[in-house]
Amino acid sequence: MVLKLYGHTVSTATRRVACVARELKVPYELVTIDLLSGEHKSAPVLEKQPFGQLPWIDDDGFVLFESRAICRYLVAKYGPSSSLVPKDLSGNAKFEEAASIEICNFDPYATAIGTEKVLKPLSGAQPDEAKIQENLDILSSKLDAYEAILSKQTYLAGDHITLADLFHLPFGYMVTSAAGIKILEDSDSRPNVARWWKAVSSRPSWQSVKDGA
């Protein structure tokens, strides 16, 4: 039975999962949940995803939500020899460190920028420019720490790409491409961040889903 991915083609978290599935060459069927009609808040959806958020998967009857948890599950089941989640003790610890960096020091600020700069205008709302600048300033300071880390190694967890790097892609892409803010691509200010971002965002797995899962 093919893996079913319940989400929406332009959902950032849905594309995060789709990217990892492509990395692992795991076929999946995208089952579209209509965000515009509010289907994600309907009773049948809430039975599967109590928070009414996307995505979730159904893998032959096993249901799981939260995109990062799904990605870890896919590696564990379909890519047990993959370096996307290192298996040795120290390598796995550095991976978890890098994954924590993404969720604590990148995602909140990139999400806020993307929401204000891209998602609000799509719904007809006015972006809060002060909030955009505030989060840009914070993200800029966080990326200085990224620069220090990446000056010593190729990727956030070491010299091999892991899920922690891939987790950055949906909102990193929204900030750089949809919002047109080149904070991750500034090779003059942060050459190692720019080198890392180019390597991660140019992967075929992401290129195949960046504009739709």
C-alpha positions, 0 to 999 in steps of 0.5 A, a space after each residue: 500500500 502506497 504511503 498517503 500524505 494528507 496535506 496541501 501542495 503549497 503547504 510548507 510542512 507538506 513540502 518538508 515531508 515530500 522533500 524527505 520522501 523524495 530523498 529516500 525515493 519513497 513513493 507517496 500519494 498526496 491526498 489534498 486537504 482544502 485549506 480555503 474551505 476550512 476542511 483542515 478544521 472539519 470533524 473527519 480531519 480532527 479525528 486524524 489530526 486533533 490540531 487541524 494542521 497539515 500534514 499527516 500520513 497514513 502508512 498502511 494504517 499507521 497514522 502520524 502527524 507533525 512534519 519533523 516527526 514524520 520525516 524521522 519516521 520515514 528515515 527509520 522505516 525506509 532509509 535505515 542506512 541513510 545518513 539523514 539521521 546518524 546512527 552512532 551515538 555522537 553523530 546522532 547527538 550532533 544531529 539532534 543538536 542541529 535539529 534543535 537549532 533549526 526549530 529554536 533559532 531559525 523556524 520562529 523568525 523565518 516563519 514570522 517573516 514569511 507569514 507577514 511578507 507572503 501569506 498575509 498579502 495572499 489573504 488580502 491583509 497588510 503585512 506588519 513591516 515593523 514585525 518583519 524588521 524585528 524578526 529579520 534583525 533576530 534572524 540575522 543575529 542567529 545566522 551569525 552563529 550559523 556562520 560560525 558553525 558552518 565555518 568549521 563544517 559542511 552542514 549543521 550536524 557535521 560534514 554530511 547532510 541530515 534532516 536538520 538541514 532539510 528542515 530549513 527548506 520550506 520557510 527558508 525558500 519562502 523568505 529567499 524566493 517568495 519574499 525576495 529577502 536574500 539573507 541566506 544568500 549573502 555571500 559577502 556577509 556570511 559566505 559559509 551560510 550562503 554556501 550551505 544554503 546553496 548546497 541544501 536548496 539545490 538538491 533535486 529532492 527539494 527542486 522537485 517539490 519546492 513549488 508544490 508537493 
